[in-house]
Structures are given as structure tokens and as C-alpha cells.
Amino acid sequence: MGSKRQQTFAKMERERRVKEKRALKQEKKQNAAAERLAGETEPVLGGDLPEGEQVEPVEGQEQEEQLGSTH
């Protein structure tokens, strides 16, 4: 039977960095979820606009909406 090859320091270092990166990513996700639950941040997409603010239609979009409603 052959003997096991010893793991290199480079491989151990790579694995350690991957674990640290995953831990940081998980921590960021948990912080973001906590902020959403606390209501500290507003959703970026699909969120309500503050009172008095309106989104300007993209050029040509208004015409398409009018054409679409007449069909």
C-alpha cells in the first residue's frame, strides 16, 4: 500500500482563504437581512417612491403604452 501524500501549505492556505471568504459573505447576507427586517433600508428595485416623486418615462415608452391600451 502506498503512503498518503502530505497536503501542501499552498493548498491549506487556499482552503483557509475560501472558508474566510464564505464566512464573510454569509455575515454580509445576515446583516443585509437584519437591516431589511428592521426597515432601515428601502428595496432598490420595485420599491415605492417617496411622496411627490415620479419616474419619467423612457423616450418612446409612453407611445408604446398608449398603443398597447388601444388594442
N, C-alpha and C positions, 0 to 999 in steps of 0.2 A: 504494500500500500504506500502511496505517496504521501508526503507530508503537506500540510496546509501552507499556502503562501501567506506571509505576513502582509497585512494591509499597509500601504504606503502612507506617509504623513500627508502627502498631497491629496490623496483620496479622503482621508479623515477630515482634512481642512475643508474640502469641497462639501462634504456631507454636513459639517457643522454650519457652514455658511447657508446652505439650503434650509436647514432647520431654523436658523435665526431669521431668515427672510420669511419663512412661512409663519413663524410666531409673530413677527411684526405685522404681516398682512392680516392675520386673524385679529390682532389687537386693534388695528385700524378699522376693521369691519365692525367690531364690537363697539368702538367709540362712536362710529357713524350711526349705528342702530340706536344707541343710547341717546344721541342728540335728536334723532328723528322722533323717538318716543317722548322726549322732553319738550319737543316743539321748538327747539332753538333754531332749527334751520328749516327753510321752505324748500319743497321739491323744485328741482331745476326745470324739469320738463312736465308739462301738463298741469302746472300749479295755477292757482288763481292769481290774478294781477291785483295789486293794491288799488284801492278806490281811486277813480279818476284816470287811471292809465288804460290806454287802449293799444292794441297791436295794429300797426299799419299793415294793410295787405300788400303782398308782393306784387309788383307790376304784372298785370295780366291775370292775376288770381281773381280779382273782383269780376272781371268779364266772364271767366270760366264759371264762377258761381252763379252768375245771372243766367248764363246759357244752360247750365245744369238744372236750374229750378224751373225753366220753361218747358223742358222736355217731358 
